Amino acid sequence: MDQVPIKVNVEKKMRIRYVAALVDTTQAEVVDRAVQEFAVRHADLIDQGIDRARSVLACGDTAVAAHLIARPLDHVQRVSGKASGATTDRA
């Protein structure tokens, strides 16, 4: 499987490296196990994130854009020329 670097600060990189050496595994395996454990322990947060994403997606492209750039929907609608009363951009 192809690997790509992830952005972490030097301190975190060293902790990952040390843990991998101590348990005789790869750094990638340490990160993978950590992500799996996080997902199990915080399934409720993941569910909330999925619900938020569904809510934003259901409101159309302009709402998605507003969410991505962290701006109020009416600001994005004004710039995009969409009517402020519209709830969706899709036909």
Residue, then its C-alpha position, 0 to 999 in steps of 0.5 A: m500500500d502506498q504511504v503518504p506523510i501526515k503533518v504532525n509536529v516534531e514532538k508528536k513524530m518522536r512520540i510515534r517513533y518511540v512507541a513504534a520502537l517500544v512495541d516493535t512495529t511500524q510508525a504507520e501501524v501505531v497511527d492506524r491503531a490510534v485512529q481505530e481506537f479513537a473511532v471506537r472510543h468516540a463513535d458518538l462524536i463521529d455520528q455527530g459529525i456525520d449528522r452535521a455533514r448530512s445537514v449541510l449537504a441537504c441545504g445545497d451547494t451554497a450552504v456547503a460553500a458557506h460551511l467550508i469557508a466558515r461564513p454565514l450562509d447569507h454572505v455566500q448567497r449575496v456573493s453568489g447571487k442566490a436568493s436569501g430565501a432559497t434553501t437549496d441550489r439543486a433542481 
